[in-house]
Each structure stands twice: as structure tokens, then as C-alpha cells.
Amino acid sequence: MSNYWRADDVVQIGETKVEISSENGLSFSGGQKISLFVPPSVKFMDGKKSFLEFDLKLSLPAGEKPTLLQLDHAGAGVLFRNLRIYDGTRGNLIEEINEYAELVALKYDYDTDASKRNIRALQEGGTAYSVPNSGSLGNTKSEYTDTMTNPYFKRGAGKSSTLTDADFTSVKCCVGIHSGVFSGKIFPVMMSNGLYLEWDVVRPEQVIKQLDTAIKDRRLTLNPVFHSLNGSTGAEGTPDTWADGGALTDPATIYIKHDNNLVGDDLVDRCPFVVGESINFIKRSDKTEATLTAPFVISEINASSNDLLELKCASAITQNSGEAIDQGWSLFSTSVLSPTVAGVYKPSFTISNFNLVVHQVTPDPKVEAGMMAKIREGKAIEFDIHSVTNYKNSLLASDRQTSFLVHAQNSRAKSILVCPNDSTVYKSASLISSNDTYQITDDEADLGLNSNRSGYSSINDFLSSVQYVINGKLVPSRPVSTKKCATRESIDAFHIFELEKALDNAGIVPRSFVKYLENWVLGRGFAIGSGAMDMRGKDLSVLLKYEEASAPTKPKMINSFVFHVRKLMLKGSGAVGVIQ
């Protein structure tokens, strides 16, 4: 056997790009499988510089009220639920990453900064927080606010006529592959007789979202604010409230305040609502929703003469909320919340022109000749990759103290990231609008921030502590407290410290912890620096305690990602041996 790549090797390398198309179709949608074959003629590949290239287009569900939609803020990397990589014979599984989308979401939440977010927004179809779209009622901010430069729909879409699929644009995405094979080493594709890749595409409702500025269950302080019925300002007169029992005749007309991102000469374009959208009103102080005799379906969106936003509805409406609607109320969309079939609002997406752009390298001929000589001698080429394996467990919402076994038998384990994921089976309308999903916070800034990533972001759910048992030994010696995070009163510094070490050992640079509550992850490193732990023959258990006064609210699927070094034995015939 021989380990070919050494730190002191100096070889001349040529570089070319090779485009490889999917072999099982030209376009794909949610729930389908995409397969692709990298032939052995691509002798050597730089996986880190290789990437997926495809066009992505969102579509509205037929027969439903329209609303502006975008992809998850992480971008197109979350479109793939699972990834499998085989050798060219398709008989040997080199690498498999279950819940690939969750792993990408985790990496992008923690390994991020303003520069990375902007790059991913340009390359991968992600979205980044935009200062011009900031709120004026609090300090909350969101990646789901942009109506001006959002890549998924045209500027001004649905403002002069009803929003249709023609208002959604095709987005070119260039996405890296998060796996050991594509981690950066020069991979000898010829020695595995090629590579066969399979991706399982996610369901659309899991990754397509409404704008945060249009829904009531995310960041309500970013929503448009009711001004009046008459649009009067300053010396022009007193703004008219919408009195309890007040009837608006056709066209019912209301005016929206100059709050949040509704400023500038492009007031209409900035509006998060569209013609044809159904809206309602909500009192920000206690989240009371208005009672209307008929839905307020927008027929016109105009900028008024006094720089307010004017919304019209082509029907008569009376509000019977028991109190007047005034400037303490905001607006939200009900298009997704009131579909034709209760709870079912099903947009779609299309992936087309799917290619893997392989960064092919051509080393000095002596390198290839040396490898072939080893093969002729009956020896194998050793090749290490940094990979990850997902081990699954489930918890009931009623489980207050639990211990579950992680069947990790990896010979060189680096760290573990434990992700308790909300496993509630939500209808599509809830996933897209965040209605009735897991509540992340309930404070003055957000007025009730719900998760919009069920299945992709992990939840705290009032967790008190975590501890690990490795081969009968408690690690660390005392439980890691998460009580402050559970009660949302403060931050548990030791938990963050442990998570930072685990992320670093996993190869995920811990640049940001801004989303530590929105994507709750538990971590434990197994070694220091370049070291690793041999988990073979060892039992690994995770102890979770939910001891707070507030009981857990959700059933959970626990995804335990164990990061490890995997050894491949390449024998040149296509047969690949894998040592976990």
C-alpha cells in the first residue's frame, strides 16, 4: 500500500473544466432523484473547486391566492436531502450523507459572516440581510425581506396586476458539494473506475418560504403598519381609524405607514404584498387578529399623494374585531393560510440544465505512472477523506430525561454534532408561512419568532442539560447546562464553548453564533487539533434532560453527525475498500 500525496511533493499540474450532465433527465422537481456519472477519463479531480451548476425556478400553486416566495436563505445547497457517492462499478458505496440539507444549513448558519453571505447570495441562490430593508420598529432583521433585488422574482412583480409564474425568474446557481470526496484533495477518479453520484431532491414546501415581512408568525415588527382609512397626515387632518363595525364600500381602501422598508421613491415596489393577495390585520401588542366580513383581497397597490401606500380591495368589507384598527396594527398575508384545501398550499420548483462542473487536474505523468506501478504490484493506494456519518434516534415530546445510543464505530472520529430536529408532520401551509411551528422566541423584538425550517434547523425545546457517555465514562464529568438558553433569559457560555470546539474539529469554521437559538446544535470534540478517537468497540451515548418548568412541546428526530476521517483503498479495478 502507498499513501501518495505528501506535504513535500512538488508536481506540475495542468487544470481544465469538464461539464458532466445528469444521466436521468434534463429537469427535476421535488421528491425526485438526480444521478450523474464522472467517467474514469477524468483521471484526477480537485473536488473543492468542482461545483454543481443548474437553473432554479419557483412556481405558484395553481388555483391559490398569490404571494411572493423565495428559497431558504441558505440557498440551493438545501435542495438535496441525501447524497450518495459510489465507485464507477456502482457496487461500492464510498460516501453517504443522510440529511445532507440539514448539514448544509448547519454549516451555513455557523460558518458565516457578511462576506460569505453575500458571496453565497450571488453564487448559490441564497439571500442576505439587506440594510435598505431593515425595520424601523425594533432591532430585528431578516434575510427574507428583499423585494427589490430578490433573485427569485422580478422587481415590481405583482404590483400592477395579479402575480403569476411569469413574475418568477430563473436563477443560475453554482453550488459546492459538501462531502469528503469533494473536500479539496486531488481525487484519483481513474483508480475508482469513475464516480457515480445520486442526490435525493427535497419537497418544495420544505425550502420555499414567504417573506418575513408578509407573515405574522416570524418578525412582526418588520411588517407593514396600518395608517388610516383616509391617508391624512399632519395639517391635512386626523388619520381615520377603522372603527369596530366600520363598513368600507367597494373599493375598500386603506393606507399604510412609512415604516420599515416602505420608504423612497419606489414605495410600491418595496411593498411585500401583491395584487391578488389576501391580507388581514393584527394588533402588535397582543397579536389579536381582525375579524372581517370578507377577505381583503388586494386589487390595487398605489403610492398616495402624501407618500403613503394605498391598498384597495374590490369588495365591501366590515371589520367586527371589537375595537378600532389603528396604527398599533400591522398587516399580514393570509394567502397561504387559507388555501382551497385546508393546510395545503403547494408551490413547486424546477431544477434544469443540471451539470457537475469538474475541475480536472493533470499532474506530472510520473505521478500516474507511479500509481499504476503500485497497482501492478498488487498494492492499493491509500486515500484519506474527511467525511461525516449521520446516526438517527427519535424522542417523544413527553420524554423529559432520555439516553440514546449513537452506533458510531468510526476508527478516527473527530467530533459529534447533535441536532434535535422538530419531527412534527406539518402541512405545507404551515411550513411555508411558519404558522403553528416551533416557537424560537417570544419577546419584544420579534413578538413571537417561529421556525420556518422544520426539518432543517434544530430546536432547543426547553433543554436543561447534555452529557455524553463514552465507554462507560461521563464526558464531561459534569453535565453541560443549557438552562439559560432554554428559558431564553441569557446564554450558557460553556455550551457555546463546547460547540465551538466541536465545530472546529468538524472542519466547520465557527465564525458566527447569531443563529444559535434558531438552529440549536449540541457539540462535543473527541480530540485536540489533528488528533482523533478510535470509536470501534466503544459505546457512545447522549444524555438529554428537559427539567424546566416549561415542558418540551415537539417530538424530535435526533440527527447525530459524527465527523471522522475515512480511509479509501483504491485498487485500480474500480473496487474501492472503505475503512470507516
C-alpha positions in Angstrom: 0.0 0.0 0.0 1.1 3.6 -0.6 0.0 7.0 0.6 0.6 9.1 -2.5 0.1 12.7 -1.5 2.8 14.0 0.8 3.4 17.6 2.1 6.8 17.8 0.4 5.7 16.7 -3.0 6.2 19.3 -5.8 4.5 18.4 -9.1 3.4 20.4 -12.1 -0.3 20.4 -12.5 -2.5 21.4 -15.5 -6.1 22.3 -15.0 -9.3 22.1 -17.1 -13.0 22.3 -16.6 -15.2 19.3 -17.6 -19.0 19.6 -17.7 -20.9 16.4 -16.9 -24.7 16.4 -17.3 -27.2 14.3 -15.3 -27.9 11.0 -16.9 -31.5 10.5 -15.9 -33.2 13.6 -17.3 -33.0 17.3 -18.1 -35.2 18.8 -15.4 -36.2 17.8 -11.9 -38.7 18.7 -9.2 -39.3 18.0 -5.6 -39.1 14.4 -4.4 -37.2 13.1 -7.5 -33.6 11.7 -7.8 -30.8 13.1 -9.8 -27.9 10.8 -10.9 -24.6 11.6 -12.6 -21.5 9.7 -13.6 -18.0 11.0 -13.6 -16.1 8.8 -16.1 -12.6 7.4 -15.3 -11.3 9.5 -18.3 -11.4 12.4 -15.7 -8.3 10.9 -14.2 -7.7 13.4 -11.4 -10.3 15.8 -9.8 -10.0 18.7 -7.5 -13.3 18.3 -5.7 -13.2 21.6 -3.8 -13.0 23.6 -7.0 -15.7 21.4 -8.6 -19.3 22.5 -8.3 -22.9 21.9 -9.4 -24.4 24.3 -11.9 -28.1 24.5 -12.6 -31.1 26.8 -13.2 -33.8 27.0 -10.5 -37.3 28.5 -10.9 -40.1 28.7 -8.3 -43.7 28.4 -9.3 -47.0 29.2 -7.5 -49.6 26.6 -6.8 -52.5 26.6 -9.3 -55.8 28.0 -8.2 -54.5 29.6 -5.0 -54.1 33.3 -3.9 -50.6 34.5 -4.9 -47.8 35.7 -2.6 -44.1 36.5 -3.0 -42.0 33.4 -2.5 -38.2 32.7 -2.2 -35.9 29.9 -1.4 -34.4 29.2 2.1 -31.8 31.9 2.8 -29.0 29.3 2.7 -29.6 28.9 -1.0 -29.6 26.0 -3.4 -27.4 23.7 -1.3 -30.5 22.8 0.8 -32.4 21.4 -2.2 -30.8 17.9 -1.7 -31.9 15.8 1.2 -29.4 13.0 0.8 -26.2 12.4 -1.1 -24.6 9.1 -2.1 -21.3 8.6 -3.9 -20.4 5.2 -5.4 -17.4 3.9 -7.3 -17.7 3.5 -11.0 -19.0 0.0 -10.7 -21.9 1.3 -8.6 -21.3 -1.6 -6.3 -19.2 0.0 -3.6 -20.6 2.9 -1.6 -17.8 5.4 -0.9 -19.7 8.0 1.0 -23.3 8.6 2.1 -24.6 11.7 3.8 -28.2 11.4 5.1 -29.9 14.7 5.8 -27.5 16.5 3.6 -29.7 19.6 3.5 -29.7 19.9 7.3 -25.9 19.6 7.3 -25.6 22.4 4.7 -28.0 24.6 6.7 -25.9 24.0 9.9 -22.6 24.8 8.2 -24.0 27.9 6.6 -25.5 29.2 9.9 -22.3 28.9 11.8 -19.6 29.2 9.2 -20.7 32.6 8.0 -20.1 36.3 8.0 -21.2 39.3 5.9 -18.8 38.5 3.1 -19.7 34.8 2.9 -23.4 35.5 3.0 -23.0 38.0 0.1 -20.9 35.5 -1.9 -23.5 32.7 -1.4 -26.3 35.1 -2.3 -24.5 35.8 -5.7 -23.4 32.2 -6.4 -25.7 29.8 -4.7 -29.1 31.5 -4.8 -29.0 32.4 -1.1 -30.3 35.7 0.3 -28.5 38.0 2.7 -29.7 40.7 5.1 -30.1 44.0 3.3 -29.8 47.3 5.2 -32.3 49.1 3.0 -34.9 46.5 4.0 -34.3 47.0 7.7 -37.1 47.5 10.2 -38.0 50.8 12.0 -40.0 49.4 14.9 -37.3 47.3 16.6 -33.8 45.8 16.1 -34.8 42.6 14.4 -33.6 41.8 10.9 -34.2 39.0 8.4 -32.9 37.5 5.2 -36.5 37.3 4.0 -37.3 41.0 3.4 -35.9 41.9 0.0 -38.5 42.8 -2.7 -36.1 45.0 -4.8 -33.2 42.7 -5.7 -34.6 39.3 -4.7 -33.3 36.8 -7.3 -36.4 34.7 -7.4 -38.9 37.3 -8.6 -38.8 40.4 -10.7 -38.7 43.9 -9.2 -42.3 45.2 -9.1 -43.7 41.7 -9.5 -47.4 41.6 -8.9 -47.8 45.3 -8.2 -49.8 46.3 -11.3 -51.6 43.0 -11.9 -52.1 39.7 -10.2 -48.8 37.8 -9.5 -48.2 34.9 -11.9 -45.4 32.4 -12.6 -44.2 34.8 -15.3 -43.1 37.1 -12.4 -40.7 34.5 -11.0 -37.2 34.4 -12.6 -34.8 31.5 -13.3 -31.8 31.7 -11.0 -28.4 30.4 -12.1 -26.9 28.5 -9.1 -23.3 27.4 -8.7 -23.1 25.2 -5.6 -20.2 23.4 -4.0 -20.6 19.7 -2.8 -20.1 19.2 0.9 -18.5 15.8 1.1 -15.2 14.1 1.8 -14.6 13.2 -1.8 -15.1 16.8 -2.8 -13.3 18.3 0.2 -10.1 19.5 -1.6 -7.7 16.7 -2.1 -6.9 15.7 -5.6 -9.0 12.6 -6.0 -7.8 9.9 -8.5 -11.1 9.2 -10.3 -9.3 6.7 -12.6 -8.5 4.5 -9.6 -12.2 4.1 -8.7 -13.2 3.5 -12.3 -15.2 6.7 -12.1 -17.7 8.1 -9.6 -21.5 7.7 -9.6 -23.4 10.3 -7.6 -27.0 10.4 -6.5 -29.0 13.2 -4.9 -32.5 13.0 -3.4 -34.3 16.3 -4.1 -36.3 17.7 -1.2 -40.1 18.6 -1.2 -40.7 22.2 -2.3 -42.7 23.2 0.8 -39.6 22.4 3.0 -37.4 25.1 1.3 -39.8 27.6 -0.3 -40.8 30.4 2.1 -42.9 33.5 2.3 -41.2 36.8 3.0 -40.9 37.5 6.7 -42.4 41.0 6.1 -45.6 39.4 4.9 -46.4 36.8 7.6 -47.5 37.1 11.2 -45.5 34.3 12.9 -41.9 35.4 12.2 -40.8 39.0 12.7 -44.0 41.0 13.1 -42.1 44.3 13.8 -41.0 44.2 10.1 -44.5 44.0 8.7 -46.3 47.0 7.0 -48.2 49.1 9.6 -51.8 50.4 9.2 -52.0 54.2 8.9 -55.6 55.2 8.3 -58.7 55.0 6.1 -58.3 58.5 4.7 -54.5 58.9 4.4 -54.5 62.2 6.2 -51.2 63.4 7.7 -50.1 66.5 9.7 -52.0 69.6 8.8 -54.2 67.7 6.3 -56.3 66.3 9.1 -56.5 63.4 11.6 -55.9 59.9 10.4 -59.1 57.9 10.3 -59.1 54.6 12.3 -61.1 51.7 11.1 -63.8 51.6 13.8 -65.4 48.5 15.1 -68.4 47.8 12.9 -67.0 50.1 10.3 -68.0 49.3 6.7 -65.8 50.0 3.7 -67.6 50.2 0.4 -66.2 49.0 -2.9 -63.4 49.7 -3.4 -62.4 49.2 0.3 -59.3 51.4 0.7 -56.7 51.6 3.4 -53.4 53.4 3.8 -50.0 52.1 5.0 -47.5 53.9 7.2 -44.0 55.0 6.2 -42.5 52.2 8.4 -39.9 49.5 8.0 -38.7 49.3 4.4 -41.6 51.3 2.9 -39.6 54.4 2.1 -38.3 56.1 -1.0 -39.5 56.8 -4.5 -40.0 53.1 -5.1 -42.6 52.7 -2.4 -44.9 50.4 -4.5 -42.0 48.1 -5.5 -41.0 47.7 -1.8 -44.4 46.5 -0.8 -44.2 42.8 0.4 -47.8 42.2 -0.9 -49.1 41.7 -4.4 -52.2 42.2 -6.4 -54.5 39.2 -5.8 -53.1 38.5 -2.3 -55.4 38.1 0.6 -54.4 40.0 3.8 -55.6 40.6 7.3 -54.7 42.9 10.2 -53.1 42.0 13.6 -52.6 44.0 16.8 -48.9 44.0 17.6 -49.3 44.3 21.4 -51.2 41.1 21.9 -51.5 39.5 18.3 -55.2 39.9 18.2 -56.4 39.3 14.6 -59.1 41.3 12.9 -62.5 39.8 12.1 -63.6 40.8 8.6 -66.9 40.1 6.9 -65.0 39.3 3.7 -61.3 38.7 2.8 -59.3 41.8 1.9 -58.0 40.7 -1.5 -55.8 43.4 -2.9 -57.0 44.8 -6.3 -54.7 47.8 -6.5 -51.4 49.0 -4.9 -50.6 52.7 -5.3 -48.4 55.4 -3.9 -50.7 58.1 -2.5 -50.1 61.8 -2.9 -48.8 62.2 0.6 -46.2 59.4 0.3 -48.3 56.7 1.9 -49.0 53.3 0.4 -52.6 52.8 -0.8 -54.2 49.3 -0.9 -57.6 48.7 -2.5 -60.0 45.8 -2.4 -62.7 45.4 -5.0 -65.4 44.5 -2.5 -67.2 45.9 0.5 -65.8 44.9 3.9 -66.9 45.4 7.5 -64.5 44.8 10.4 -66.0 43.4 13.7 -63.0 43.0 15.9 -64.5 44.6 19.0 -62.1 47.6 18.7 -60.8 50.1 16.2 -57.9 49.2 13.9 -55.3 52.0 14.3 -51.6 52.5 13.9 -50.9 49.8 16.6 -51.9 47.2 14.0 -49.9 45.6 11.2 -50.8 43.7 8.0 -50.1 40.1 7.1 -50.8 37.8 4.3 -53.5 35.1 4.5 -52.9 33.6 1.0 -51.0 30.6 2.3 -53.1 30.3 5.5 -56.4 30.0 3.6 -55.8 27.7 0.6 -58.5 25.8 -1.2 -57.8 22.6 0.8 -57.2 23.3 4.5 -53.5 23.4 5.3 -52.4 22.6 1.7 -50.5 25.3 -0.2 -48.1 23.6 -2.6 -45.7 25.7 -4.7 -43.1 23.9 -6.7 -39.7 24.4 -8.2 -37.9 23.2 -11.3 -34.2 22.3 -11.5 -33.0 22.4 -15.1 -29.7 22.3 -17.0 -28.1 20.3 -14.2 -24.4 19.8 -14.6 -21.4 18.9 -12.5 -18.5 21.1 -13.4 -15.4 19.0 -12.6 -12.1 20.7 -12.0 -9.9 18.2 -13.8 -6.2 18.4 -13.0 -3.3 16.8 -14.9 -0.3 16.1 -12.7 3.1 15.1 -13.9 2.9 11.8 -15.8 5.3 10.3 -13.2 2.6 10.5 -10.6 0.1 8.4 -12.7 2.9 6.0 -13.7 3.9 5.5 -10.0 0.3 4.7 -9.1 -0.1 2.2 -11.9 3.2 0.6 -10.9 1.9 0.1 -7.3 -1.3 -1.4 -8.7 0.6 -3.9 -10.9 2.5 -5.0 -7.8 -0.9 -5.9 -6.2 -0.8 -2.9 -3.8 -3.6 -0.5 -3.1 -3.5 3.3 -3.0 -4.5 4.7 0.4 -6.6 7.8 0.3 -8.0 9.7 3.4 -11.1 11.8 3.2 -12.8 13.9 6.0 -16.3 12.6 6.0 -19.5 12.6 8.2 -22.0 9.9 9.1 -25.5 10.6 10.4 -26.9 8.4 13.2 -30.6 8.8 13.9 -32.7 8.5 17.1 -36.2 9.7 17.9 -37.7 11.3 21.0 -41.3 11.8 22.0 -42.5 15.3 23.2 -43.2 13.7 26.6 -39.6 12.5 27.1 -38.1 14.6 29.9 -35.0 12.5 30.5 -33.5 10.3 27.9 -30.4 8.5 26.9 -29.8 7.3 23.4 -27.0 5.2 21.8 -25.1 6.6 18.8 -23.7 3.5 17.0 -20.6 5.2 15.9 -17.8 2.7 15.0 -15.5 5.1 13.3 -11.8 4.5 13.6 -10.8 8.2 13.5 -13.7 10.2 14.9 -13.1 14.0 15.2 -16.4 15.3 16.8 -20.1 14.9 17.1 -22.8 17.5 16.4 -26.2 16.5 17.9 -29.2 18.1 16.2 -32.6 17.6 17.8 -35.0 18.3 14.9 -38.7 19.0 15.2 -40.2 15.9 13.6 -43.8 17.1 13.6 -45.6 16.4 10.4 -46.7 19.8 9.3 -49.0 20.6 6.4 -47.4 22.6 3.6 -49.1 25.9 4.5 -47.5 25.8 8.0 -44.0 25.1 6.6 -44.2 28.0 4.1 -45.8 30.6 6.5 -44.3 29.3 9.8 -47.8 29.1 11.3 -48.1 26.8 14.3 -44.4 25.7 14.0 -41.9 25.6 16.9 -41.6 29.0 18.7 -38.0 30.1 18.9 -38.5 33.3 20.9 -41.4 35.4 22.3 -40.0 38.8 23.1 -40.5 42.5 22.3 -38.1 42.4 19.3 -39.9 39.7 17.3 -43.3 39.3 19.1 -43.1 35.6 18.6 -40.5 34.2 16.2 -41.5 30.8 14.8 -39.3 28.4 13.0 -39.5 28.4 9.1 -37.1 25.5 8.8 -38.8 22.5 10.3 -36.6 19.5 9.3 -33.5 21.6 8.7 -32.8 23.6 11.8 -32.7 22.0 15.3 -34.7 23.2 18.3 -33.9 23.8 22.0 -37.4 23.0 23.2 -36.5 23.8 26.9 -33.5 21.5 27.1 -31.8 21.8 30.5 -28.5 19.9 30.0 -26.5 17.5 27.9 -23.8 15.0 28.7 -22.1 12.1 26.9 -21.1 8.6 28.0 -18.1 7.2 26.1 -17.3 3.6 27.0 -18.9 4.0 30.4 -17.2 7.3 31.3 -19.2 10.5 31.7 -17.8 13.3 29.4 -17.5 15.9 30.6 -17.6 15.0 34.3 -20.5 17.3 34.9 -23.5 18.0 32.6 -23.3 20.9 30.2 -26.0 23.3 31.3 -28.3 24.8 28.7 -30.9 26.2 31.2 -30.3 29.9 30.3 -30.8 29.2 26.7 -33.9 27.1 27.4 -35.6 29.9 29.3 -34.3 32.4 26.8 -33.0 34.6 29.7 -29.3 34.5 28.8 -26.5 32.4 27.2 -24.9 29.3 28.6 -21.2 30.1 27.9 -19.9 26.6 28.5 -22.4 25.1 26.0 -21.2 27.7 23.4 -17.5 26.8 24.2 -18.1 23.1 23.7 -20.0 23.7 20.5 -17.2 25.9 19.2 -14.6 23.2 19.7 -16.8 20.6 18.1 -17.5 22.7 15.0 -13.8 23.4 14.7 -12.9 19.7 14.9 -15.6 19.0 12.3 -13.9 21.4 9.8 -16.7 24.0 10.2 -15.2 27.3 11.0 -17.2 28.8 13.8 -17.5 32.4 12.5 -20.9 33.3 13.9 -23.3 32.2 16.7 -26.1 34.7 15.8 -28.4 31.8 14.9 -27.6 29.6 17.9 -31.2 29.6 19.1 -32.7 29.4 15.6 -30.5 26.4 14.7 -29.8 24.7 18.1 -26.9 22.3 17.9 -25.1 20.4 20.7 -21.4 19.6 20.2 -18.5 17.6 21.6 -15.0 17.3 20.2 -13.3 13.9 20.5 -9.7 15.1 20.1 -7.4 18.1 20.0 -6.1 19.6 16.8 -5.3 16.9 14.2 -6.0 14.1 16.6 -8.9 11.6 16.5 -10.6 9.0 18.7 -11.0 5.3 17.8 -14.7 4.6 18.5 -14.6 1.0 17.4 -15.8 -1.3 20.2 -16.8 1.7 22.3 -20.3 2.7 23.3 -21.3 6.3 22.8 -24.5 7.6 24.5 -26.0 11.1 24.7 -27.9 12.1 27.9 -30.5 14.8 27.5 -32.5 16.3 30.3 -35.6 18.5 29.9 -36.2 19.6 33.5 -37.5 23.1 33.1 -41.0 24.2 34.3 -42.0 24.6 30.6 -42.3 21.1 29.2 -41.0 20.1 25.7 -43.5 20.8 23.0 -42.4 18.8 20.0 -41.4 15.2 19.0 -37.9 15.1 17.7 -35.7 13.3 15.3 -32.1 13.4 16.6 -29.6 13.6 13.8 -26.1 12.9 15.3 -23.5 13.9 12.8 -20.2 12.2 13.6 -17.3 13.8 11.7 -14.4 11.4 11.0 -11.5 10.5 8.8 -12.4 7.7 6.3 -9.7 5.7 4.5 -10.3 4.5 1.0 -8.3 1.6 -0.5 -8.1 2.2 -4.3 -7.1 -0.9 -6.2 -7.4 0.5 -9.8 -10.0 -2.0 -11.0 -12.9 0.0 -9.7 -13.1 -1.9 -6.4 -12.8 0.5 -3.5 -12.4 -0.6 0.1 -13.7 1.7 2.8 -12.3 1.8 6.3 -14.7 3.8 8.5 
